[in-house]
Amino acid sequence: MKLFTIEEANALLPKVRKMLIKIQRAHGKVVSYKEQAEQAAAKAMVGGGGMVGGTDYLIALTELADQTNTLDSMGVQLKDFALGLIDFPSMRDGRVVLLCWKLGEGDQIEWWHDLEAGYAGRQPL
């Protein structure tokens, strides 16, 4: 597990922000296409309908996988696709904690939480 200083994590935010925007967009498409596929399957069971946007679904799914894999390879933990919520493992007072940030929170990380606490247990830095 890669451990980040607050400075390292903040330095990555511009790049990570762009990636999270792509992730949100791709995730939204995947969810939409999945719903369309479920509706088409339901229609097919009663004698009609078909898959809509199959190629677009695969493109969105591939984009989602590519971006999440890149984040993972950087050591950044993606916690919520829709919110753009991420954690950076870090050391604080001799123990591993998570620096917590989500899209829309600004240009610097201002929150952290214990490994088990999650988003609800966030505390200001």
DSSP file (Angstrom, degrees, kcal/mol; ACC not computed):
  #  RESIDUE AA STRUCTURE BP1 BP2  ACC     N-H-->O    O-->H-N    N-H-->O    O-->H-N    TCO  KAPPA ALPHA  PHI   PSI    X-CA   Y-CA   Z-CA
    1    1 A M              0   0    0      0, 0.0     2,-0.3     0, 0.0    74,-0.0   0.000 360.0 360.0 360.0 126.8    0.0    0.0    0.0
    2    2 A K        -     0   0    0     73,-0.0     2,-0.4    88,-0.0    72,-0.0  -0.598 360.0-149.2 -76.3 137.0    1.4    3.4   -1.0
    3    3 A L        -     0   0    0     -2,-0.3     2,-0.3    85,-0.1    87,-0.3  -0.924  11.4-155.4-108.8 135.0    1.3    6.0    1.7
    4    4 A F        -     0   0    0     85,-3.4    87,-0.4    -2,-0.4     2,-0.2  -0.827  10.6-137.4-108.6 143.5    0.9    9.6    0.8
    5    5 A T     >  -     0   0    0     -2,-0.3     4,-2.4    85,-0.1     5,-0.2  -0.559  36.7-108.3 -81.0 164.1    1.9   12.8    2.6
    6    6 A I  H  > S+     0   0    0      1,-0.2     4,-2.6    -2,-0.2   103,-0.2   0.876 122.2  53.4 -60.9 -36.0   -0.7   15.5    2.5
    7    7 A E  H  > S+     0   0    0      2,-0.2     4,-2.0     1,-0.2    -1,-0.2   0.907 109.1  47.5 -66.5 -41.9    1.5   17.4    0.1
    8    8 A E  H  > S+     0   0    0      2,-0.2     4,-1.3     1,-0.2    -2,-0.2   0.921 113.6  47.8 -64.6 -43.9    1.8   14.4   -2.3
    9    9 A A  H  X S+     0   0    0     -4,-2.4     4,-0.9     1,-0.2     3,-0.5   0.929 112.1  48.8 -63.9 -45.3   -2.0   13.9   -2.2
   10   10 A N  H >< S+     0   0    0     -4,-2.6     3,-0.6     1,-0.2    -1,-0.2   0.873 107.2  56.4 -62.6 -36.4   -2.7   17.5   -2.8
   11   11 A A  H 3< S+     0   0    0     -4,-2.0     4,-0.3     1,-0.2    -1,-0.2   0.806 107.6  49.3 -65.5 -29.0   -0.3   17.6   -5.7
   12   12 A L  H 3X S+     0   0    0     -4,-1.3     4,-2.8    -3,-0.5     3,-0.4   0.647  86.0  90.8 -82.9 -15.7   -2.2   14.7   -7.4
   13   13 A L  H <X S+     0   0    0     -4,-0.9     4,-3.2    -3,-0.6     5,-0.2   0.860  81.4  53.7 -55.1 -43.1   -5.6   16.3   -7.0
   14   14 A P  H  > S+     0   0    0      0, 0.0     4,-1.6     0, 0.0    -1,-0.2   0.934 115.6  40.4 -58.7 -43.5   -5.7   18.2  -10.4
   15   15 A K  H  > S+     0   0    0     -3,-0.4     4,-1.8    -4,-0.3    -2,-0.2   0.924 117.4  48.3 -67.6 -45.0   -4.9   14.9  -12.2
   16   16 A V  H  X S+     0   0    0     -4,-2.8     4,-2.7     1,-0.2     5,-0.2   0.878 106.4  57.8 -64.9 -38.2   -7.3   12.9  -10.0
   17   17 A R  H  X S+     0   0    0     -4,-3.2     4,-2.0    -5,-0.3    -1,-0.2   0.928 106.8  48.2 -57.9 -46.6  -10.1   15.4  -10.4
   18   18 A K  H  X S+     0   0    0     -4,-1.6     4,-1.7    -5,-0.2    -1,-0.2   0.899 112.6  49.1 -61.2 -40.8  -10.0   15.0  -14.2
   19   19 A M  H  X S+     0   0    0     -4,-1.8     4,-2.4     1,-0.2    -2,-0.2   0.899 109.1  52.1 -65.9 -40.3  -10.0   11.2  -13.8
   20   20 A L  H  X S+     0   0    0     -4,-2.7     4,-2.9     2,-0.2    -1,-0.2   0.856 105.9  54.4 -66.9 -34.6  -13.0   11.4  -11.4
   21   21 A I  H  X S+     0   0    0     -4,-2.0     4,-2.2     2,-0.2    -1,-0.2   0.923 110.8  46.2 -63.5 -43.2  -15.0   13.5  -13.8
   22   22 A K  H  X S+     0   0    0     -4,-1.7     4,-2.8     2,-0.2     5,-0.2   0.895 112.4  51.4 -64.1 -40.0  -14.4   10.8  -16.5
   23   23 A I  H  X S+     0   0    0     -4,-2.4     4,-3.0     2,-0.2     5,-0.2   0.928 110.0  48.5 -63.5 -45.4  -15.3    8.1  -14.0
   24   24 A Q  H  X S+     0   0    0     -4,-2.9     4,-2.5     2,-0.2    -2,-0.2   0.926 113.2  47.6 -60.2 -44.9  -18.5    9.9  -13.1
   25   25 A R  H  X S+     0   0    0     -4,-2.2     4,-1.9     2,-0.2    -2,-0.2   0.942 115.5  44.0 -62.1 -49.0  -19.5   10.3  -16.7
   26   26 A A  H  X S+     0   0    0     -4,-2.8     4,-2.7     1,-0.2    -2,-0.2   0.898 112.9  52.0 -64.4 -40.7  -18.7    6.7  -17.6
   27   27 A H  H  X S+     0   0    0     -4,-3.0     4,-2.6    -5,-0.2     5,-0.2   0.918 107.9  51.9 -62.1 -43.5  -20.5    5.4  -14.5
   28   28 A G  H  X S+     0   0    0     -4,-2.5     4,-2.2    -5,-0.2    -1,-0.2   0.900 111.5  47.1 -59.3 -41.3  -23.6    7.4  -15.3
   29   29 A K  H  X S+     0   0    0     -4,-1.9     4,-3.1     2,-0.2     5,-0.3   0.920 110.7  51.5 -66.5 -44.0  -23.6    5.9  -18.8
   30   30 A V  H  X S+     0   0    0     -4,-2.7     4,-2.3     1,-0.2    -2,-0.2   0.927 112.0  46.7 -59.6 -45.4  -23.1    2.4  -17.5
   31   31 A V  H  X S+     0   0    0     -4,-2.6     4,-2.2     2,-0.2    -1,-0.2   0.923 113.9  48.3 -62.7 -44.1  -26.0    2.7  -15.1
   32   32 A S  H  X S+     0   0    0     -4,-2.2     4,-2.3    -5,-0.2    -2,-0.2   0.926 113.4  46.0 -62.7 -46.4  -28.2    4.2  -17.8
   33   33 A Y  H  X S+     0   0    0     -4,-3.1     4,-2.6     1,-0.2    -1,-0.2   0.860 110.2  54.6 -66.7 -34.5  -27.4    1.5  -20.3
   34   34 A K  H  X S+     0   0    0     -4,-2.3     4,-2.3    -5,-0.3    -1,-0.2   0.921 109.2  47.8 -63.5 -43.0  -27.9   -1.2  -17.7
   35   35 A E  H  X S+     0   0    0     -4,-2.2     4,-2.2     2,-0.2    -2,-0.2   0.907 111.8  50.1 -63.9 -41.4  -31.4    0.1  -17.0
   36   36 A Q  H  X S+     0   0    0     -4,-2.3     4,-2.6     1,-0.2    -2,-0.2   0.905 110.4  50.3 -62.0 -41.3  -32.1    0.2  -20.7
   37   37 A A  H  X S+     0   0    0     -4,-2.6     4,-2.5     2,-0.2    -2,-0.2   0.893 109.6  50.5 -65.0 -40.0  -30.9   -3.4  -21.1
   38   38 A E  H  X S+     0   0    0     -4,-2.3     4,-2.0     2,-0.2    -1,-0.2   0.899 111.9  47.7 -65.2 -39.6  -33.1   -4.5  -18.2
   39   39 A Q  H  X S+     0   0    0     -4,-2.2     4,-2.1     2,-0.2    -2,-0.2   0.908 112.2  49.5 -66.3 -41.3  -36.1   -2.8  -19.7
   40   40 A A  H  X S+     0   0    0     -4,-2.6     4,-2.5     1,-0.2    -2,-0.2   0.895 110.3  50.9 -64.1 -39.9  -35.3   -4.3  -23.1
   41   41 A A  H  X S+     0   0    0     -4,-2.5     4,-1.6     2,-0.2    -1,-0.2   0.896 108.9  50.9 -64.8 -39.7  -35.0   -7.8  -21.5
   42   42 A A  H  X S+     0   0    0     -4,-2.0     4,-0.6     1,-0.2    -1,-0.2   0.901 111.9  47.1 -64.6 -40.4  -38.4   -7.3  -19.8
   43   43 A K  H ><>S+     0   0    0     -4,-2.1     5,-1.7     1,-0.2     3,-1.0   0.892 108.2  56.1 -66.4 -39.3  -40.0   -6.4  -23.1
   44   44 A A  H ><5S+     0   0    0     -4,-2.5     3,-1.4     1,-0.3    -1,-0.2   0.841 100.3  59.0 -62.1 -32.9  -38.3   -9.3  -24.9
   45   45 A M  H 3<5S+     0   0    0     -4,-1.6    -1,-0.3     1,-0.3    -2,-0.2   0.758 108.9  44.6 -69.0 -23.0  -39.9  -11.7  -22.3
   46   46 A V  T <<5S-     0   0    0     -3,-1.0    -1,-0.3    -4,-0.6    -2,-0.2   0.179 135.9 -80.1-107.7  16.4  -43.3  -10.5  -23.4
   47   47 A G  T < 5S+     0   0    0     -3,-1.4     2,-0.3     1,-0.3    -3,-0.2   0.730  97.0  47.0 104.3  22.9  -42.6  -10.6  -27.1
   48   48 A G      < +     0   0    0     -5,-1.7    -1,-0.3    -8,-0.2    -2,-0.3  -0.984  58.1  72.5-171.2 179.8  -40.6   -7.5  -28.2
   49   49 A G        -     0   0    0     -2,-0.3     2,-0.3    -6,-0.1    -9,-0.1  -0.132  42.3-152.2  90.5 173.0  -37.7   -5.2  -27.6
   50   50 A G        -     0   0    0     -2,-0.0     2,-0.2     0, 0.0    -7,-0.1  -0.970  35.1 -60.5-172.1 171.4  -34.0   -5.5  -28.0
   51   51 A M        -     0   0    0     -2,-0.3     2,-0.4   -11,-0.1     3,-0.2  -0.469  46.4-160.0 -69.5 131.2  -30.7   -4.3  -26.6
   52   52 A V        +     0   0    0     -2,-0.2   -15,-0.1   -19,-0.2   -12,-0.1  -0.943  68.8   3.5-112.3 132.9  -30.1   -0.5  -27.1
   53   53 A G  S  > S+     0   0    0     -2,-0.4     4,-2.6     3,-0.1     5,-0.2   0.805  71.4 155.3  72.0  30.1  -26.7    1.0  -27.0
   54   54 A G  H  > S+     0   0    0      1,-0.2     4,-1.9     2,-0.2     5,-0.1   0.911  75.7  43.8 -58.6 -45.2  -24.7   -2.2  -26.7
   55   55 A T  H  > S+     0   0    0      2,-0.2     4,-2.3     1,-0.2    -1,-0.2   0.911 113.8  50.8 -66.5 -42.6  -21.5   -0.8  -28.2
   56   56 A D  H  > S+     0   0    0      1,-0.2     4,-2.5     2,-0.2    -2,-0.2   0.878 108.0  54.0 -62.2 -37.6  -21.9    2.5  -26.2
   57   57 A Y  H  X S+     0   0    0     -4,-2.6     4,-2.6     2,-0.2    -1,-0.2   0.931 109.3  47.1 -61.0 -46.5  -22.3    0.4  -23.0
   58   58 A L  H  X S+     0   0    0     -4,-1.9     4,-2.4     2,-0.2    -2,-0.2   0.881 111.4  51.1 -65.2 -38.2  -19.1   -1.5  -23.7
   59   59 A I  H  X S+     0   0    0     -4,-2.3     4,-2.4     2,-0.2    -1,-0.2   0.937 113.0  45.3 -62.8 -46.6  -17.2    1.8  -24.4
   60   60 A A  H  X S+     0   0    0     -4,-2.5     4,-2.5     1,-0.2    -2,-0.2   0.896 112.9  50.6 -64.6 -40.6  -18.4    3.3  -21.2
   61   61 A L  H  X S+     0   0    0     -4,-2.6     4,-2.4     2,-0.2    -1,-0.2   0.894 111.0  48.9 -64.6 -40.0  -17.6    0.2  -19.2
   62   62 A T  H  X S+     0   0    0     -4,-2.4     4,-2.8     2,-0.2    -2,-0.2   0.912 111.2  49.4 -65.5 -43.6  -14.1    0.1  -20.7
   63   63 A E  H  X S+     0   0    0     -4,-2.4     4,-2.5     2,-0.2     5,-0.2   0.919 111.5  49.8 -61.0 -44.1  -13.5    3.8  -19.9
   64   64 A L  H  X S+     0   0    0     -4,-2.5     4,-2.3     1,-0.2     5,-0.2   0.929 113.2  45.6 -60.6 -46.5  -14.7    3.2  -16.3
   65   65 A A  H  X S+     0   0    0     -4,-2.4     4,-2.5     2,-0.2     5,-0.2   0.916 112.6  50.9 -64.6 -43.4  -12.4    0.2  -15.9
   66   66 A D  H  X S+     0   0    0     -4,-2.8     4,-2.0     1,-0.2    -2,-0.2   0.936 113.5  43.7 -60.6 -47.8   -9.4    2.1  -17.4
   67   67 A Q  H  X S+     0   0    0     -4,-2.5     4,-2.3     2,-0.2    -1,-0.2   0.910 115.1  47.6 -67.4 -42.3   -9.8    5.1  -15.2
   68   68 A T  H  X S+     0   0    0     -4,-2.3     4,-2.5    -5,-0.2    -1,-0.2   0.888 111.6  51.3 -68.2 -36.7  -10.4    3.1  -12.0
   69   69 A N  H  X S+     0   0    0     -4,-2.5     4,-2.4    -5,-0.2    -1,-0.2   0.889 109.2  50.9 -65.1 -38.0   -7.4    0.8  -12.8
   70   70 A T  H  X S+     0   0    0     -4,-2.0     4,-1.3     2,-0.2    -2,-0.2   0.929 110.6  48.3 -65.1 -44.8   -5.2    3.9  -13.3
   71   71 A L  H >X>S+     0   0    0     -4,-2.3     5,-2.0     1,-0.2     4,-0.7   0.940 112.0  50.1 -57.9 -46.8   -6.3    5.4   -9.9
   72   72 A D  H ><5S+     0   0    0     -4,-2.5     3,-1.1     1,-0.2    -2,-0.2   0.896 107.2  53.2 -60.0 -41.7   -5.7    2.0   -8.3
   73   73 A S  H 3<5S+     0   0    0     -4,-2.4    -1,-0.2     1,-0.3    -2,-0.2   0.764 106.1  54.7 -67.1 -23.5   -2.2    1.8   -9.8
   74   74 A M  H <<5S-     0   0    0     -4,-1.3    -1,-0.3    -3,-0.6    -2,-0.2   0.630 120.4-110.6 -80.2 -15.1   -1.4    5.3   -8.4
   75   75 A G  T <<5S+     0   0    0     -3,-1.1     2,-0.4    -4,-0.7    -3,-0.2   0.471  74.1 136.5  96.2   4.2   -2.4    4.0   -4.9
   76   76 A V      < -     0   0    0     -5,-2.0     2,-0.6    -6,-0.2    -1,-0.3  -0.719  48.7-139.2 -87.9 132.5   -5.6    6.2   -4.7
   77   77 A Q  E     -A   87   0A   0     10,-2.9    10,-2.3    -2,-0.4     2,-0.5  -0.830   7.5-149.3 -98.2 117.3   -8.6    4.3   -3.3
   78   78 A L  E     +A   86   0A   0     -2,-0.6     8,-0.2     8,-0.2     3,-0.1  -0.749  21.8 170.9 -84.7 123.0  -11.9    5.0   -5.1
   79   79 A K  E     +     0   0A   0      6,-3.1     2,-0.3    -2,-0.5     7,-0.2   0.740  65.4  19.0-105.4 -30.0  -14.8    4.8   -2.7
   80   80 A D  E  >> -A   85   0A   0      5,-1.4     5,-1.7     1,-0.1     4,-1.4  -0.916  53.7-162.5-149.7 117.4  -17.8    6.0   -4.6
   81   81 A F  T  45S+     0   0    0     -2,-0.3    -1,-0.1     1,-0.2   -54,-0.1   0.939  93.6  45.9 -62.0 -49.9  -18.2    6.4   -8.4
   82   82 A A  T  45S+     0   0    0      1,-0.2    -1,-0.2     2,-0.1   -54,-0.0   0.871 119.4  39.1 -67.4 -39.4  -21.1    8.8   -8.3
   83   83 A L  T  45S-     0   0    0      2,-0.1    20,-0.6    19,-0.0    -1,-0.2   0.691 102.0-126.4 -82.6 -19.0  -19.8   11.1   -5.7
   84   84 A G  T  <5 +     0   0    0     -4,-1.4    19,-1.0     1,-0.2     2,-0.5   0.905  48.3 170.7  69.3  41.6  -16.2   11.0   -6.9
   85   85 A L  E   < +AB  80 102A   0     -5,-1.7    -6,-3.1    17,-0.2    -5,-1.4  -0.756   3.9 170.1 -93.7 127.0  -15.1   10.0   -3.4
   86   86 A I  E     -AB  78 101A   0     15,-3.0    15,-2.2    -2,-0.5     2,-0.3  -0.911  20.7-151.3-134.5 160.1  -11.5    9.0   -2.9
   87   87 A D  E     -AB  77 100A   0    -10,-2.3   -10,-2.9    -2,-0.3    13,-0.2  -0.978   3.4-155.8-130.5 146.1   -9.0    8.2   -0.1
   88   88 A F  E     - B   0  99A   0     11,-2.4    11,-3.0    -2,-0.3   -12,-0.1  -0.981  26.0-127.6-116.3 114.4   -5.3    8.5    0.1
   89   89 A P  E     + B   0  98A   0      0, 0.0   -85,-3.4     0, 0.0     2,-0.3  -0.385  43.2 162.4 -60.3 139.3   -3.6    6.2    2.6
   90   90 A S  E     - B   0  97A   0      7,-2.7     7,-3.2   -87,-0.3     2,-0.4  -0.952  39.4-105.3-152.6 165.3   -1.4    8.2    4.9
   91   91 A M  E     + B   0  96A   0    -87,-0.4     2,-0.3    -2,-0.3     5,-0.2  -0.844  35.2 170.9 -99.1 137.2    0.4    8.1    8.3
   92   92 A R  E >  S- B   0  95A   0      3,-2.7     3,-1.3    -2,-0.4    -2,-0.0  -0.940  71.1 -14.0-146.8 122.2   -1.0   10.1   11.2
   93   93 A D  T 3  S-     0   0    0     -2,-0.3     3,-0.1     1,-0.3    -1,-0.0   0.874 129.5 -51.7  52.9  41.1    0.3    9.8   14.7
   94   94 A G  T 3  S+     0   0    0      1,-0.2     2,-0.3     0, 0.0    -1,-0.3   0.605 121.0  90.7  77.8  12.5    2.1    6.6   13.9
   95   95 A R  E <  S-B   92   0A   0     -3,-1.3    -3,-2.7     0, 0.0     2,-0.4  -0.957  80.9-100.3-138.2 157.7   -0.8    4.8   12.3
   96   96 A V  E     +B   91   0A   0     -2,-0.3    19,-0.5    -5,-0.2     2,-0.2  -0.632  47.8 162.5 -79.3 129.2   -2.3    4.4    8.8
   97   97 A V  E     -BC  90 114A   0     -7,-3.2    -7,-2.7    -2,-0.4     2,-0.5  -0.758  35.9-108.1-131.4 179.3   -5.3    6.6    8.2
   98   98 A L  E     -BC  89 113A   0     15,-2.7    15,-2.0    -2,-0.2     2,-0.5  -0.967  13.8-143.6-119.9 123.9   -7.1    7.8    5.0
   99   99 A L  E     -BC  88 112A   0    -11,-3.0   -11,-2.4    -2,-0.5     2,-0.4  -0.751  30.8-150.4 -78.9 126.8   -7.0   11.3    3.7
  100  100 A C  E     +BC  87 111A   0     11,-2.0    11,-0.8    -2,-0.5    10,-0.5  -0.857  26.4 156.0-114.7 134.0  -10.5   11.8    2.3
  101  101 A W  E     -B   86   0A   0    -15,-2.2   -15,-3.0    -2,-0.4     2,-0.3  -0.992  14.3-170.2-151.0 149.5  -11.6   14.0   -0.6
  102  102 A K  E >   -B   85   0A   0     -2,-0.3     3,-1.8   -17,-0.2   -17,-0.2  -0.974  41.8 -78.0-139.7 158.3  -14.5   14.2   -3.1
  103  103 A L  T 3  S+     0   0    0    -19,-1.0   -18,-0.0   -20,-0.6   -86,-0.0  -0.214 115.6  28.6 -52.5 136.4  -15.3   16.1   -6.2
  104  104 A G  T 3  S+     0   0    0      2,-0.2    -1,-0.3    -3,-0.0     3,-0.1   0.368  87.6 106.6  94.8  -4.3  -16.4   19.7   -5.4
  105  105 A E  S <  S-     0   0    0     -3,-1.8     2,-0.2     1,-0.3     3,-0.2   0.527  83.3-105.7 -88.4  -4.3  -14.5   20.0   -2.1
  106  106 A G        -     0   0    0     -4,-0.1    -1,-0.3     1,-0.1    -2,-0.2  -0.688  45.3 -53.0 115.1-169.6  -11.8   22.4   -3.4
  107  107 A D  S    S+     0   0    0     -2,-0.2     2,-0.3    -3,-0.1    -1,-0.1   0.447 111.8  48.8 -94.2  -1.8   -8.2   22.3   -4.3
  108  108 A Q  S    S-     0   0    0     -3,-0.2     2,-0.3   -95,-0.1  -102,-0.0  -0.985  84.3-107.9-139.7 150.6   -6.8   20.7   -1.1
  109  109 A I        +     0   0    0     -2,-0.3    -8,-0.1  -103,-0.2   -99,-0.1  -0.596  35.6 169.2 -75.3 131.5   -7.6   17.8    1.1
  110  110 A E        +     0   0    0    -10,-0.5    15,-2.1    -2,-0.3     2,-0.3   0.366  52.8  64.0-122.8   0.9   -9.2   19.0    4.4
  111  111 A W  E     +CD 100 124A   0    -11,-0.8   -11,-2.0    13,-0.3     2,-0.3  -0.906  47.0 174.5-132.9 154.6  -10.4   15.7    5.9
  112  112 A W  E     -CD  99 123A   0     11,-2.1    11,-3.0    -2,-0.3     2,-0.3  -0.953   5.7-174.7-146.3 163.6   -9.1   12.4    7.2
  113  113 A H  E     -C   98   0A   0    -15,-2.0   -15,-2.7    -2,-0.3     9,-0.1  -0.984  33.1 -92.7-155.6 159.6  -10.6    9.3    8.9
  114  114 A D  E  >  -C   97   0A   0      7,-0.3     4,-1.1    -2,-0.3     3,-0.5  -0.277  45.9-104.9 -66.0 159.6   -9.6    6.0   10.5
  115  115 A L  T  4 S+     0   0    0    -19,-0.5    -1,-0.1     1,-0.2     3,-0.1   0.866 120.9  37.8 -56.2 -39.5   -9.5    3.0    8.2
  116  116 A E  T  4 S+     0   0    0      1,-0.2    -1,-0.2     2,-0.1    -2,-0.0   0.652 103.7  71.9 -87.6 -16.4  -12.7    1.6    9.8
  117  117 A A  T  4 S-     0   0    0     -3,-0.5     4,-0.4     1,-0.1     3,-0.3   0.859  76.4-171.3 -74.7 -36.7  -14.6    4.9   10.2
  118  118 A G    ><  -     0   0    0     -4,-1.1     3,-1.6     1,-0.2    -4,-0.1  -0.124  51.4 -38.7  71.2-174.1  -15.4    5.6    6.6
  119  119 A Y  G >  S+     0   0    0      1,-0.3     3,-1.6     2,-0.2    -1,-0.2   0.837 135.0  59.6 -55.3 -39.2  -16.8    8.9    5.2
  120  120 A A  G 3  S+     0   0    0     -3,-0.3    -1,-0.3     1,-0.3    -2,-0.2   0.744 103.0  54.1 -64.3 -22.9  -19.2    9.3    8.2
  121  121 A G  G <  S+     0   0    0     -3,-1.6    -7,-0.3    -4,-0.4    -1,-0.3   0.165  78.4 142.7 -98.1  18.7  -16.2    9.4   10.5
  122  122 A R    <   -     0   0    0     -3,-1.6    -9,-0.2    -5,-0.1   -23,-0.1  -0.275  28.3-169.9 -62.4 143.9  -14.3   12.2    8.7
  123  123 A Q  E     -D  112   0A   0    -11,-3.0   -11,-2.1     0, 0.0     2,-0.1  -0.970  28.7-101.0-131.8 147.8  -12.4   14.7   10.8
  124  124 A P  E      D  111   0A   0      0, 0.0   -13,-0.3     0, 0.0   -14,-0.0  -0.395 360.0 360.0 -68.0 146.5  -10.8   18.0    9.8
  125  125 A L              0   0    0    -15,-2.1   -14,-0.1    -2,-0.1   -16,-0.0   0.482 360.0 360.0 -67.5 360.0   -7.0   17.9    9.3
